[in-house]
Amino acid sequence: MESFGTRPRLPALTSLRFFAALHVVFFHLLALKILWSTGWLKQISSIGYVGVSFFFVLSGFILVYTYAGRESTAIEFWRARFARIYPDSSSH
């Protein structure tokens, strides 16, 4: 069993998740008429659901990559997920 932190990080996949999320943001900006475009941005943004699917597939892969082979309870998993997104006021 691998110990926590021995697997290399995957910054390239994290970057791809950023662009998938950005794709969804542009879709919503165009759908809500906050942003206007008639060119390539409109064409690509019109299929925002692709960005959502891609984001979730990558996120699922990264979660499995991170936690596969580790022995942890469901509570430990959810605590780690919550700690990852909860703002840390002590870092200011």
PyMOL Python script that loads the backbone (N, CA, C, O; Angstrom):
from pymol import cmd

cmd.read_pdbstr("""\
ATOM      1  N   MET A   1       0.836  -1.188   0.000  1.00  0.00           N
ATOM      2  CA  MET A   1       0.000   0.000   0.000  1.00  0.00           C
ATOM      3  C   MET A   1       0.877   1.245   0.000  1.00  0.00           C
ATOM      4  O   MET A   1       1.859   1.316   0.739  1.00  0.00           O
ATOM      5  N   GLU A   2       0.526   2.224  -0.824  1.00  0.00           N
ATOM      6  CA  GLU A   2       1.277   3.476  -0.865  1.00  0.00           C
ATOM      7  C   GLU A   2       0.878   4.365   0.287  1.00  0.00           C
ATOM      8  O   GLU A   2      -0.282   4.393   0.698  1.00  0.00           O
ATOM      9  N   SER A   3       1.840   5.085   0.797  1.00  0.00           N
ATOM     10  CA  SER A   3       1.507   6.050   1.842  1.00  0.00           C
ATOM     11  C   SER A   3       1.048   7.344   1.196  1.00  0.00           C
ATOM     12  O   SER A   3       1.340   7.611   0.031  1.00  0.00           O
ATOM     13  N   PHE A   4       0.333   8.136   1.962  1.00  0.00           N
ATOM     14  CA  PHE A   4      -0.230   9.386   1.455  1.00  0.00           C
ATOM     15  C   PHE A   4       0.878  10.320   0.991  1.00  0.00           C
ATOM     16  O   PHE A   4       1.886  10.487   1.677  1.00  0.00           O
ATOM     17  N   GLY A   5       0.691  10.917  -0.153  1.00  0.00           N
ATOM     18  CA  GLY A   5       1.629  11.920  -0.641  1.00  0.00           C
ATOM     19  C   GLY A   5       2.749  11.375  -1.502  1.00  0.00           C
ATOM     20  O   GLY A   5       3.596  12.148  -1.950  1.00  0.00           O
ATOM     21  N   THR A   6       2.790  10.049  -1.757  1.00  0.00           N
ATOM     22  CA  THR A   6       3.890   9.510  -2.548  1.00  0.00           C
ATOM     23  C   THR A   6       3.613   9.560  -4.044  1.00  0.00           C
ATOM     24  O   THR A   6       4.546   9.475  -4.842  1.00  0.00           O
ATOM     25  N   ARG A   7       2.387   9.692  -4.428  1.00  0.00           N
ATOM     26  CA  ARG A   7       2.072   9.794  -5.854  1.00  0.00           C
ATOM     27  C   ARG A   7       2.364  11.208  -6.331  1.00  0.00           C
ATOM     28  O   ARG A   7       2.121  12.179  -5.614  1.00  0.00           O
ATOM     29  N   PRO A   8       2.884  11.317  -7.542  1.00  0.00           N
ATOM     30  CA  PRO A   8       3.138  12.666  -8.071  1.00  0.00           C
ATOM     31  C   PRO A   8       1.834  13.398  -8.355  1.00  0.00           C
ATOM     32  O   PRO A   8       0.817  12.790  -8.689  1.00  0.00           O
ATOM     33  N   ARG A   9       1.889  14.698  -8.217  1.00  0.00           N
ATOM     34  CA  ARG A   9       0.722  15.525  -8.516  1.00  0.00           C
ATOM     35  C   ARG A   9       0.525  15.564 -10.027  1.00  0.00           C
ATOM     36  O   ARG A   9       1.446  15.268 -10.787  1.00  0.00           O
ATOM     37  N   LEU A  10      -0.664  15.927 -10.453  1.00  0.00           N
ATOM     38  CA  LEU A  10      -0.994  15.957 -11.880  1.00  0.00           C
ATOM     39  C   LEU A  10      -1.386  17.370 -12.313  1.00  0.00           C
ATOM     40  O   LEU A  10      -2.554  17.623 -12.605  1.00  0.00           O
ATOM     41  N   PRO A  11      -0.422  18.291 -12.357  1.00  0.00           N
ATOM     42  CA  PRO A  11      -0.769  19.680 -12.679  1.00  0.00           C
ATOM     43  C   PRO A  11      -1.353  19.857 -14.078  1.00  0.00           C
ATOM     44  O   PRO A  11      -2.163  20.759 -14.290  1.00  0.00           O
ATOM     45  N   ALA A  12      -0.964  19.025 -15.029  1.00  0.00           N
ATOM     46  CA  ALA A  12      -1.513  19.157 -16.386  1.00  0.00           C
ATOM     47  C   ALA A  12      -3.010  18.865 -16.385  1.00  0.00           C
ATOM     48  O   ALA A  12      -3.774  19.555 -17.060  1.00  0.00           O
ATOM     49  N   LEU A  13      -3.434  17.853 -15.636  1.00  0.00           N
ATOM     50  CA  LEU A  13      -4.860  17.538 -15.573  1.00  0.00           C
ATOM     51  C   LEU A  13      -5.625  18.596 -14.803  1.00  0.00           C
ATOM     52  O   LEU A  13      -6.769  18.902 -15.140  1.00  0.00           O
ATOM     53  N   THR A  14      -5.012  19.157 -13.777  1.00  0.00           N
ATOM     54  CA  THR A  14      -5.652  20.248 -13.045  1.00  0.00           C
ATOM     55  C   THR A  14      -5.847  21.452 -13.963  1.00  0.00           C
ATOM     56  O   THR A  14      -6.871  22.132 -13.886  1.00  0.00           O
ATOM     57  N   SER A  15      -4.887  21.714 -14.817  1.00  0.00           N
ATOM     58  CA  SER A  15      -5.018  22.810 -15.786  1.00  0.00           C
ATOM     59  C   SER A  15      -6.151  22.540 -16.768  1.00  0.00           C
ATOM     60  O   SER A  15      -6.899  23.451 -17.124  1.00  0.00           O
ATOM     61  N   LEU A  16      -6.278  21.299 -17.203  1.00  0.00           N
ATOM     62  CA  LEU A  16      -7.375  20.956 -18.112  1.00  0.00           C
ATOM     63  C   LEU A  16      -8.730  21.144 -17.433  1.00  0.00           C
ATOM     64  O   LEU A  16      -9.693  21.568 -18.072  1.00  0.00           O
ATOM     65  N   ARG A  17      -8.806  20.828 -16.135  1.00  0.00           N
ATOM     66  CA  ARG A  17     -10.060  21.053 -15.401  1.00  0.00           C
ATOM     67  C   ARG A  17     -10.391  22.537 -15.365  1.00  0.00           C
ATOM     68  O   ARG A  17     -11.557  22.914 -15.477  1.00  0.00           O
ATOM     69  N   PHE A  18      -9.374  23.387 -15.211  1.00  0.00           N
ATOM     70  CA  PHE A  18      -9.601  24.836 -15.224  1.00  0.00           C
ATOM     71  C   PHE A  18     -10.226  25.264 -16.548  1.00  0.00           C
ATOM     72  O   PHE A  18     -11.197  26.021 -16.559  1.00  0.00           O
ATOM     73  N   PHE A  19      -9.675  24.786 -17.668  1.00  0.00           N
ATOM     74  CA  PHE A  19     -10.200  25.185 -18.972  1.00  0.00           C
ATOM     75  C   PHE A  19     -11.594  24.622 -19.216  1.00  0.00           C
ATOM     76  O   PHE A  19     -12.410  25.265 -19.876  1.00  0.00           O
ATOM     77  N   ALA A  20     -11.878  23.438 -18.698  1.00  0.00           N
ATOM     78  CA  ALA A  20     -13.235  22.896 -18.813  1.00  0.00           C
ATOM     79  C   ALA A  20     -14.216  23.766 -18.034  1.00  0.00           C
ATOM     80  O   ALA A  20     -15.312  24.049 -18.519  1.00  0.00           O
ATOM     81  N   ALA A  21     -13.836  24.189 -16.838  1.00  0.00           N
ATOM     82  CA  ALA A  21     -14.700  25.067 -16.047  1.00  0.00           C
ATOM     83  C   ALA A  21     -14.859  26.422 -16.726  1.00  0.00           C
ATOM     84  O   ALA A  21     -15.949  26.994 -16.712  1.00  0.00           O
ATOM     85  N   LEU A  22     -13.806  26.933 -17.309  1.00  0.00           N
ATOM     86  CA  LEU A  22     -13.875  28.202 -18.029  1.00  0.00           C
ATOM     87  C   LEU A  22     -14.831  28.095 -19.227  1.00  0.00           C
ATOM     88  O   LEU A  22     -15.563  29.037 -19.531  1.00  0.00           O
ATOM     89  N   HIS A  23     -14.817  26.967 -19.885  1.00  0.00           N
ATOM     90  CA  HIS A  23     -15.737  26.706 -20.989  1.00  0.00           C
ATOM     91  C   HIS A  23     -17.189  26.835 -20.517  1.00  0.00           C
ATOM     92  O   HIS A  23     -18.017  27.438 -21.200  1.00  0.00           O
ATOM     93  N   VAL A  24     -17.487  26.272 -19.360  1.00  0.00           N
ATOM     94  CA  VAL A  24     -18.839  26.345 -18.800  1.00  0.00           C
ATOM     95  C   VAL A  24     -19.182  27.790 -18.424  1.00  0.00           C
ATOM     96  O   VAL A  24     -20.312  28.234 -18.628  1.00  0.00           O
ATOM     97  N   VAL A  25     -18.213  28.518 -17.880  1.00  0.00           N
ATOM     98  CA  VAL A  25     -18.448  29.928 -17.527  1.00  0.00           C
ATOM     99  C   VAL A  25     -18.811  30.720 -18.778  1.00  0.00           C
ATOM    100  O   VAL A  25     -19.770  31.491 -18.756  1.00  0.00           O
ATOM    101  N   PHE A  26     -18.069  30.548 -19.863  1.00  0.00           N
ATOM    102  CA  PHE A  26     -18.386  31.257 -21.104  1.00  0.00           C
ATOM    103  C   PHE A  26     -19.762  30.875 -21.633  1.00  0.00           C
ATOM    104  O   PHE A  26     -20.496  31.726 -22.135  1.00  0.00           O
ATOM    105  N   PHE A  27     -20.113  29.594 -21.521  1.00  0.00           N
ATOM    106  CA  PHE A  27     -21.448  29.162 -21.936  1.00  0.00           C
ATOM    107  C   PHE A  27     -22.524  29.944 -21.184  1.00  0.00           C
ATOM    108  O   PHE A  27     -23.475  30.442 -21.787  1.00  0.00           O
ATOM    109  N   HIS A  28     -22.364  30.048 -19.861  1.00  0.00           N
ATOM    110  CA  HIS A  28     -23.361  30.758 -19.069  1.00  0.00           C
ATOM    111  C   HIS A  28     -23.364  32.262 -19.359  1.00  0.00           C
ATOM    112  O   HIS A  28     -24.429  32.877 -19.406  1.00  0.00           O
ATOM    113  N   LEU A  29     -22.206  32.846 -19.549  1.00  0.00           N
ATOM    114  CA  LEU A  29     -22.146  34.272 -19.867  1.00  0.00           C
ATOM    115  C   LEU A  29     -22.855  34.584 -21.181  1.00  0.00           C
ATOM    116  O   LEU A  29     -23.544  35.597 -21.298  1.00  0.00           O
ATOM    117  N   LEU A  30     -22.682  33.707 -22.167  1.00  0.00           N
ATOM    118  CA  LEU A  30     -23.371  33.906 -23.442  1.00  0.00           C
ATOM    119  C   LEU A  30     -24.865  33.609 -23.318  1.00  0.00           C
ATOM    120  O   LEU A  30     -25.685  34.326 -23.892  1.00  0.00           O
ATOM    121  N   ALA A  31     -25.227  32.560 -22.576  1.00  0.00           N
ATOM    122  CA  ALA A  31     -26.638  32.195 -22.424  1.00  0.00           C
ATOM    123  C   ALA A  31     -27.414  33.274 -21.679  1.00  0.00           C
ATOM    124  O   ALA A  31     -28.587  33.506 -21.972  1.00  0.00           O
ATOM    125  N   LEU A  32     -26.773  33.936 -20.720  1.00  0.00           N
ATOM    126  CA  LEU A  32     -27.428  34.987 -19.948  1.00  0.00           C
ATOM    127  C   LEU A  32     -27.292  36.365 -20.588  1.00  0.00           C
ATOM    128  O   LEU A  32     -27.710  37.372 -20.016  1.00  0.00           O
ATOM    129  N   LYS A  33     -26.704  36.395 -21.777  1.00  0.00           N
ATOM    130  CA  LYS A  33     -26.519  37.641 -22.533  1.00  0.00           C
ATOM    131  C   LYS A  33     -25.657  38.668 -21.788  1.00  0.00           C
ATOM    132  O   LYS A  33     -25.815  39.876 -21.968  1.00  0.00           O
ATOM    133  N   ILE A  34     -24.750  38.169 -20.954  1.00  0.00           N
ATOM    134  CA  ILE A  34     -23.787  39.041 -20.278  1.00  0.00           C
ATOM    135  C   ILE A  34     -22.615  39.312 -21.211  1.00  0.00           C
ATOM    136  O   ILE A  34     -21.977  40.362 -21.138  1.00  0.00           O
ATOM    137  N   LEU A  35     -22.344  38.363 -22.077  1.00  0.00           N
ATOM    138  CA  LEU A  35     -21.256  38.447 -23.045  1.00  0.00           C
ATOM    139  C   LEU A  35     -21.845  38.164 -24.424  1.00  0.00           C
ATOM    140  O   LEU A  35     -22.681  37.273 -24.576  1.00  0.00           O
ATOM    141  N   TRP A  36     -21.412  38.918 -25.418  1.00  0.00           N
ATOM    142  CA  TRP A  36     -21.899  38.715 -26.777  1.00  0.00           C
ATOM    143  C   TRP A  36     -20.744  38.301 -27.662  1.00  0.00           C
ATOM    144  O   TRP A  36     -19.626  38.801 -27.537  1.00  0.00           O
ATOM    145  N   SER A  37     -21.037  37.382 -28.551  1.00  0.00           N
ATOM    146  CA  SER A  37     -20.043  36.959 -29.525  1.00  0.00           C
ATOM    147  C   SER A  37     -20.764  36.332 -30.711  1.00  0.00           C
ATOM    148  O   SER A  37     -21.814  35.707 -30.555  1.00  0.00           O
ATOM    149  N   THR A  38     -20.194  36.505 -31.882  1.00  0.00           N
ATOM    150  CA  THR A  38     -20.765  35.873 -33.078  1.00  0.00           C
ATOM    151  C   THR A  38     -19.750  34.952 -33.740  1.00  0.00           C
ATOM    152  O   THR A  38     -20.069  34.285 -34.723  1.00  0.00           O
ATOM    153  N   GLY A  39     -18.552  34.910 -33.222  1.00  0.00           N
ATOM    154  CA  GLY A  39     -17.483  34.129 -33.843  1.00  0.00           C
ATOM    155  C   GLY A  39     -17.253  32.788 -33.184  1.00  0.00           C
ATOM    156  O   GLY A  39     -18.185  32.118 -32.740  1.00  0.00           O
ATOM    157  N   TRP A  40     -15.990  32.415 -33.132  1.00  0.00           N
ATOM    158  CA  TRP A  40     -15.601  31.112 -32.619  1.00  0.00           C
ATOM    159  C   TRP A  40     -15.962  30.928 -31.152  1.00  0.00           C
ATOM    160  O   TRP A  40     -16.258  29.809 -30.731  1.00  0.00           O
ATOM    161  N   LEU A  41     -15.943  32.017 -30.350  1.00  0.00           N
ATOM    162  CA  LEU A  41     -16.289  31.901 -28.932  1.00  0.00           C
ATOM    163  C   LEU A  41     -17.734  31.440 -28.763  1.00  0.00           C
ATOM    164  O   LEU A  41     -18.031  30.607 -27.906  1.00  0.00           O
ATOM    165  N   LYS A  42     -18.618  31.979 -29.574  1.00  0.00           N
ATOM    166  CA  LYS A  42     -20.029  31.574 -29.500  1.00  0.00           C
ATOM    167  C   LYS A  42     -20.193  30.118 -29.924  1.00  0.00           C
ATOM    168  O   LYS A  42     -20.945  29.368 -29.302  1.00  0.00           O
ATOM    169  N   GLN A  43     -19.499  29.724 -30.966  1.00  0.00           N
ATOM    170  CA  GLN A  43     -19.620  28.347 -31.452  1.00  0.00           C
ATOM    171  C   GLN A  43     -19.119  27.343 -30.415  1.00  0.00           C
ATOM    172  O   GLN A  43     -19.769  26.328 -30.163  1.00  0.00           O
ATOM    173  N   ILE A  44     -17.981  27.624 -29.826  1.00  0.00           N
ATOM    174  CA  ILE A  44     -17.424  26.704 -28.826  1.00  0.00           C
ATOM    175  C   ILE A  44     -18.238  26.732 -27.539  1.00  0.00           C
ATOM    176  O   ILE A  44     -18.488  25.689 -26.935  1.00  0.00           O
ATOM    177  N   SER A  45     -18.647  27.912 -27.124  1.00  0.00           N
ATOM    178  CA  SER A  45     -19.382  28.039 -25.871  1.00  0.00           C
ATOM    179  C   SER A  45     -20.792  27.479 -25.957  1.00  0.00           C
ATOM    180  O   SER A  45     -21.394  27.176 -24.926  1.00  0.00           O
ATOM    181  N   SER A  46     -21.323  27.336 -27.140  1.00  0.00           N
ATOM    182  CA  SER A  46     -22.686  26.830 -27.276  1.00  0.00           C
ATOM    183  C   SER A  46     -22.809  25.369 -26.863  1.00  0.00           C
ATOM    184  O   SER A  46     -23.917  24.879 -26.647  1.00  0.00           O
ATOM    185  N   ILE A  47     -21.695  24.675 -26.751  1.00  0.00           N
ATOM    186  CA  ILE A  47     -21.731  23.281 -26.300  1.00  0.00           C
ATOM    187  C   ILE A  47     -21.092  23.175 -24.908  1.00  0.00           C
ATOM    188  O   ILE A  47     -20.184  22.374 -24.686  1.00  0.00           O
ATOM    189  N   GLY A  48     -21.580  23.987 -23.996  1.00  0.00           N
ATOM    190  CA  GLY A  48     -21.044  24.026 -22.639  1.00  0.00           C
ATOM    191  C   GLY A  48     -21.151  22.716 -21.891  1.00  0.00           C
ATOM    192  O   GLY A  48     -20.370  22.458 -20.975  1.00  0.00           O
ATOM    193  N   TYR A  49     -22.111  21.881 -22.270  1.00  0.00           N
ATOM    194  CA  TYR A  49     -22.277  20.593 -21.602  1.00  0.00           C
ATOM    195  C   TYR A  49     -21.050  19.700 -21.782  1.00  0.00           C
ATOM    196  O   TYR A  49     -20.796  18.825 -20.953  1.00  0.00           O
ATOM    197  N   VAL A  50     -20.297  19.909 -22.844  1.00  0.00           N
ATOM    198  CA  VAL A  50     -19.065  19.146 -23.056  1.00  0.00           C
ATOM    199  C   VAL A  50     -18.052  19.501 -21.965  1.00  0.00           C
ATOM    200  O   VAL A  50     -17.353  18.626 -21.453  1.00  0.00           O
ATOM    201  N   GLY A  51     -17.977  20.787 -21.614  1.00  0.00           N
ATOM    202  CA  GLY A  51     -17.074  21.211 -20.540  1.00  0.00           C
ATOM    203  C   GLY A  51     -17.459  20.603 -19.203  1.00  0.00           C
ATOM    204  O   GLY A  51     -16.591  20.227 -18.415  1.00  0.00           O
ATOM    205  N   VAL A  52     -18.765  20.504 -18.941  1.00  0.00           N
ATOM    206  CA  VAL A  52     -19.239  19.897 -17.688  1.00  0.00           C
ATOM    207  C   VAL A  52     -18.843  18.420 -17.638  1.00  0.00           C
ATOM    208  O   VAL A  52     -18.299  17.952 -16.638  1.00  0.00           O
ATOM    209  N   SER A  53     -19.113  17.703 -18.704  1.00  0.00           N
ATOM    210  CA  SER A  53     -18.778  16.274 -18.746  1.00  0.00           C
ATOM    211  C   SER A  53     -17.279  16.056 -18.595  1.00  0.00           C
ATOM    212  O   SER A  53     -16.838  15.201 -17.826  1.00  0.00           O
ATOM    213  N   PHE A  54     -16.506  16.836 -19.334  1.00  0.00           N
ATOM    214  CA  PHE A  54     -15.049  16.709 -19.271  1.00  0.00           C
ATOM    215  C   PHE A  54     -14.534  17.002 -17.865  1.00  0.00           C
ATOM    216  O   PHE A  54     -13.659  16.298 -17.360  1.00  0.00           O
ATOM    217  N   PHE A  55     -15.080  18.049 -17.230  1.00  0.00           N
ATOM    218  CA  PHE A  55     -14.679  18.413 -15.878  1.00  0.00           C
ATOM    219  C   PHE A  55     -14.954  17.271 -14.904  1.00  0.00           C
ATOM    220  O   PHE A  55     -14.094  16.930 -14.093  1.00  0.00           O
ATOM    221  N   PHE A  56     -16.138  16.680 -14.977  1.00  0.00           N
ATOM    222  CA  PHE A  56     -16.483  15.605 -14.047  1.00  0.00           C
ATOM    223  C   PHE A  56     -15.675  14.337 -14.293  1.00  0.00           C
ATOM    224  O   PHE A  56     -15.297  13.658 -13.338  1.00  0.00           O
ATOM    225  N   VAL A  57     -15.405  14.005 -15.543  1.00  0.00           N
ATOM    226  CA  VAL A  57     -14.580  12.835 -15.833  1.00  0.00           C
ATOM    227  C   VAL A  57     -13.173  13.034 -15.282  1.00  0.00           C
ATOM    228  O   VAL A  57     -12.624  12.138 -14.641  1.00  0.00           O
ATOM    229  N   LEU A  58     -12.590  14.198 -15.527  1.00  0.00           N
ATOM    230  CA  LEU A  58     -11.247  14.474 -14.999  1.00  0.00           C
ATOM    231  C   LEU A  58     -11.242  14.480 -13.469  1.00  0.00           C
ATOM    232  O   LEU A  58     -10.325  13.937 -12.853  1.00  0.00           O
ATOM    233  N   SER A  59     -12.246  15.082 -12.860  1.00  0.00           N
ATOM    234  CA  SER A  59     -12.317  15.135 -11.407  1.00  0.00           C
ATOM    235  C   SER A  59     -12.419  13.732 -10.824  1.00  0.00           C
ATOM    236  O   SER A  59     -11.760  13.416  -9.834  1.00  0.00           O
ATOM    237  N   GLY A  60     -13.247  12.890 -11.440  1.00  0.00           N
ATOM    238  CA  GLY A  60     -13.372  11.511 -10.975  1.00  0.00           C
ATOM    239  C   GLY A  60     -12.062  10.764 -11.088  1.00  0.00           C
ATOM    240  O   GLY A  60     -11.681  10.029 -10.176  1.00  0.00           O
ATOM    241  N   PHE A  61     -11.363  10.946 -12.207  1.00  0.00           N
ATOM    242  CA  PHE A  61     -10.070  10.292 -12.376  1.00  0.00           C
ATOM    243  C   PHE A  61      -9.080  10.741 -11.307  1.00  0.00           C
ATOM    244  O   PHE A  61      -8.379   9.919 -10.717  1.00  0.00           O
ATOM    245  N   ILE A  62      -9.026  12.045 -11.061  1.00  0.00           N
ATOM    246  CA  ILE A  62      -8.079  12.567 -10.075  1.00  0.00           C
ATOM    247  C   ILE A  62      -8.404  12.058  -8.680  1.00  0.00           C
ATOM    248  O   ILE A  62      -7.491  11.743  -7.916  1.00  0.00           O
ATOM    249  N   LEU A  63      -9.689  11.970  -8.328  1.00  0.00           N
ATOM    250  CA  LEU A  63     -10.069  11.415  -7.028  1.00  0.00           C
ATOM    251  C   LEU A  63      -9.634   9.956  -6.893  1.00  0.00           C
ATOM    252  O   LEU A  63      -9.088   9.561  -5.863  1.00  0.00           O
ATOM    253  N   VAL A  64      -9.876   9.163  -7.926  1.00  0.00           N
ATOM    254  CA  VAL A  64      -9.468   7.754  -7.882  1.00  0.00           C
ATOM    255  C   VAL A  64      -7.951   7.655  -7.814  1.00  0.00           C
ATOM    256  O   VAL A  64      -7.418   6.859  -7.040  1.00  0.00           O
ATOM    257  N   TYR A  65      -7.257   8.441  -8.602  1.00  0.00           N
ATOM    258  CA  TYR A  65      -5.796   8.438  -8.607  1.00  0.00           C
ATOM    259  C   TYR A  65      -5.256   8.787  -7.221  1.00  0.00           C
ATOM    260  O   TYR A  65      -4.287   8.187  -6.757  1.00  0.00           O
ATOM    261  N   THR A  66      -5.885   9.752  -6.568  1.00  0.00           N
ATOM    262  CA  THR A  66      -5.423  10.211  -5.262  1.00  0.00           C
ATOM    263  C   THR A  66      -5.712   9.201  -4.159  1.00  0.00           C
ATOM    264  O   THR A  66      -4.867   8.973  -3.293  1.00  0.00           O
ATOM    265  N   TYR A  67      -6.896   8.595  -4.180  1.00  0.00           N
ATOM    266  CA  TYR A  67      -7.328   7.770  -3.052  1.00  0.00           C
ATOM    267  C   TYR A  67      -7.238   6.267  -3.280  1.00  0.00           C
ATOM    268  O   TYR A  67      -7.418   5.509  -2.327  1.00  0.00           O
ATOM    269  N   ALA A  68      -6.970   5.804  -4.483  1.00  0.00           N
ATOM    270  CA  ALA A  68      -6.890   4.366  -4.744  1.00  0.00           C
ATOM    271  C   ALA A  68      -5.743   3.744  -3.949  1.00  0.00           C
ATOM    272  O   ALA A  68      -4.632   4.273  -3.922  1.00  0.00           O
ATOM    273  N   GLY A  69      -6.026   2.634  -3.315  1.00  0.00           N
ATOM    274  CA  GLY A  69      -5.009   1.929  -2.549  1.00  0.00           C
ATOM    275  C   GLY A  69      -4.809   2.449  -1.142  1.00  0.00           C
ATOM    276  O   GLY A  69      -4.025   1.883  -0.381  1.00  0.00           O
ATOM    277  N   ARG A  70      -5.500   3.514  -0.782  1.00  0.00           N
ATOM    278  CA  ARG A  70      -5.389   4.060   0.576  1.00  0.00           C
ATOM    279  C   ARG A  70      -6.509   3.502   1.419  1.00  0.00           C
ATOM    280  O   ARG A  70      -7.653   3.403   0.975  1.00  0.00           O
ATOM    281  N   GLU A  71      -6.177   3.147   2.612  1.00  0.00           N
ATOM    282  CA  GLU A  71      -7.209   2.709   3.539  1.00  0.00           C
ATOM    283  C   GLU A  71      -7.702   3.924   4.309  1.00  0.00           C
ATOM    284  O   GLU A  71      -6.960   4.531   5.081  1.00  0.00           O
ATOM    285  N   SER A  72      -8.957   4.267   4.088  1.00  0.00           N
ATOM    286  CA  SER A  72      -9.553   5.379   4.814  1.00  0.00           C
ATOM    287  C   SER A  72     -11.051   5.135   4.909  1.00  0.00           C
ATOM    288  O   SER A  72     -11.642   4.450   4.075  1.00  0.00           O
ATOM    289  N   THR A  73     -11.634   5.697   5.918  1.00  0.00           N
ATOM    290  CA  THR A  73     -13.073   5.567   6.099  1.00  0.00           C
ATOM    291  C   THR A  73     -13.783   6.648   5.282  1.00  0.00           C
ATOM    292  O   THR A  73     -13.165   7.591   4.787  1.00  0.00           O
ATOM    293  N   ALA A  74     -15.074   6.482   5.162  1.00  0.00           N
ATOM    294  CA  ALA A  74     -15.862   7.482   4.443  1.00  0.00           C
ATOM    295  C   ALA A  74     -15.776   8.833   5.145  1.00  0.00           C
ATOM    296  O   ALA A  74     -15.734   9.874   4.490  1.00  0.00           O
ATOM    297  N   ILE A  75     -15.751   8.819   6.465  1.00  0.00           N
ATOM    298  CA  ILE A  75     -15.656  10.077   7.219  1.00  0.00           C
ATOM    299  C   ILE A  75     -14.332  10.773   6.933  1.00  0.00           C
ATOM    300  O   ILE A  75     -14.300  11.989   6.746  1.00  0.00           O
ATOM    301  N   GLU A  76     -13.242  10.015   6.899  1.00  0.00           N
ATOM    302  CA  GLU A  76     -11.937  10.609   6.595  1.00  0.00           C
ATOM    303  C   GLU A  76     -11.918  11.189   5.173  1.00  0.00           C
ATOM    304  O   GLU A  76     -11.364  12.264   4.944  1.00  0.00           O
ATOM    305  N   PHE A  77     -12.526  10.470   4.226  1.00  0.00           N
ATOM    306  CA  PHE A  77     -12.586  10.953   2.852  1.00  0.00           C
ATOM    307  C   PHE A  77     -13.345  12.274   2.781  1.00  0.00           C
ATOM    308  O   PHE A  77     -12.850  13.244   2.208  1.00  0.00           O
ATOM    309  N   TRP A  78     -14.539  12.316   3.355  1.00  0.00           N
ATOM    310  CA  TRP A  78     -15.360  13.533   3.278  1.00  0.00           C
ATOM    311  C   TRP A  78     -14.746  14.679   4.066  1.00  0.00           C
ATOM    312  O   TRP A  78     -14.880  15.839   3.676  1.00  0.00           O
ATOM    313  N   ARG A  79     -14.075  14.371   5.165  1.00  0.00           N
ATOM    314  CA  ARG A  79     -13.374  15.421   5.918  1.00  0.00           C
ATOM    315  C   ARG A  79     -12.269  16.031   5.056  1.00  0.00           C
ATOM    316  O   ARG A  79     -12.091  17.249   5.046  1.00  0.00           O
ATOM    317  N   ALA A  80     -11.534  15.196   4.340  1.00  0.00           N
ATOM    318  CA  ALA A  80     -10.467  15.692   3.464  1.00  0.00           C
ATOM    319  C   ALA A  80     -11.046  16.520   2.317  1.00  0.00           C
ATOM    320  O   ALA A  80     -10.476  17.546   1.948  1.00  0.00           O
ATOM    321  N   ARG A  81     -12.176  16.080   1.751  1.00  0.00           N
ATOM    322  CA  ARG A  81     -12.808  16.838   0.664  1.00  0.00           C
ATOM    323  C   ARG A  81     -13.297  18.190   1.167  1.00  0.00           C
ATOM    324  O   ARG A  81     -13.116  19.204   0.493  1.00  0.00           O
ATOM    325  N   PHE A  82     -13.921  18.213   2.357  1.00  0.00           N
ATOM    326  CA  PHE A  82     -14.416  19.459   2.922  1.00  0.00           C
ATOM    327  C   PHE A  82     -13.255  20.400   3.224  1.00  0.00           C
ATOM    328  O   PHE A  82     -13.332  21.595   2.937  1.00  0.00           O
ATOM    329  N   ALA A  83     -12.186  19.868   3.798  1.00  0.00           N
ATOM    330  CA  ALA A  83     -11.019  20.695   4.126  1.00  0.00           C
ATOM    331  C   ALA A  83     -10.396  21.287   2.868  1.00  0.00           C
ATOM    332  O   ALA A  83      -9.800  22.363   2.916  1.00  0.00           O
ATOM    333  N   ARG A  84     -10.529  20.600   1.763  1.00  0.00           N
ATOM    334  CA  ARG A  84      -9.953  21.084   0.502  1.00  0.00           C
ATOM    335  C   ARG A  84     -10.686  22.317  -0.021  1.00  0.00           C
ATOM    336  O   ARG A  84     -10.063  23.191  -0.623  1.00  0.00           O
ATOM    337  N   ILE A  85     -12.002  22.401   0.200  1.00  0.00           N
ATOM    338  CA  ILE A  85     -12.768  23.521  -0.358  1.00  0.00           C
ATOM    339  C   ILE A  85     -13.135  24.583   0.667  1.00  0.00           C
ATOM    340  O   ILE A  85     -13.478  25.703   0.288  1.00  0.00           O
ATOM    341  N   TYR A  86     -13.072  24.264   1.944  1.00  0.00           N
ATOM    342  CA  TYR A  86     -13.466  25.226   2.968  1.00  0.00           C
ATOM    343  C   TYR A  86     -12.384  26.292   3.109  1.00  0.00           C
ATOM    344  O   TYR A  86     -11.205  25.956   3.220  1.00  0.00           O
ATOM    345  N   PRO A  87     -12.759  27.568   3.107  1.00  0.00           N
ATOM    346  CA  PRO A  87     -11.755  28.627   3.223  1.00  0.00           C
ATOM    347  C   PRO A  87     -11.043  28.587   4.579  1.00  0.00           C
ATOM    348  O   PRO A  87     -11.676  28.474   5.629  1.00  0.00           O
ATOM    349  N   ASP A  88      -9.744  28.681   4.529  1.00  0.00           N
ATOM    350  CA  ASP A  88      -8.921  28.657   5.752  1.00  0.00           C
ATOM    351  C   ASP A  88      -8.623  30.084   6.168  1.00  0.00           C
ATOM    352  O   ASP A  88      -7.832  30.762   5.512  1.00  0.00           O
ATOM    353  N   SER A  89      -9.242  30.555   7.248  1.00  0.00           N
ATOM    354  CA  SER A  89      -9.055  31.940   7.676  1.00  0.00           C
ATOM    355  C   SER A  89      -7.697  32.172   8.336  1.00  0.00           C
ATOM    356  O   SER A  89      -7.276  33.319   8.486  1.00  0.00           O
ATOM    357  N   SER A  90      -7.011  31.110   8.729  1.00  0.00           N
ATOM    358  CA  SER A  90      -5.720  31.287   9.380  1.00  0.00           C
ATOM    359  C   SER A  90      -4.595  31.610   8.385  1.00  0.00           C
ATOM    360  O   SER A  90      -3.510  32.024   8.794  1.00  0.00           O
ATOM    361  N   SER A  91      -4.845  31.425   7.102  1.00  0.00           N
ATOM    362  CA  SER A  91      -3.787  31.677   6.113  1.00  0.00           C
ATOM    363  C   SER A  91      -3.731  33.136   5.669  1.00  0.00           C
ATOM    364  O   SER A  91      -2.902  33.484   4.828  1.00  0.00           O
ATOM    365  N   HIS A  92      -4.577  33.983   6.202  1.00  0.00           N
ATOM    366  CA  HIS A  92      -4.579  35.393   5.777  1.00  0.00           C
ATOM    367  C   HIS A  92      -3.611  36.204   6.577  1.00  0.00           C
ATOM    368  O   HIS A  92      -3.482  37.408   6.354  1.00  0.00           O
TER     369      HIS A  92
END
""", "prot")
cmd.dss("prot")
cmd.show_as("cartoon", "prot")
cmd.util.cbc("prot")
cmd.orient("prot")
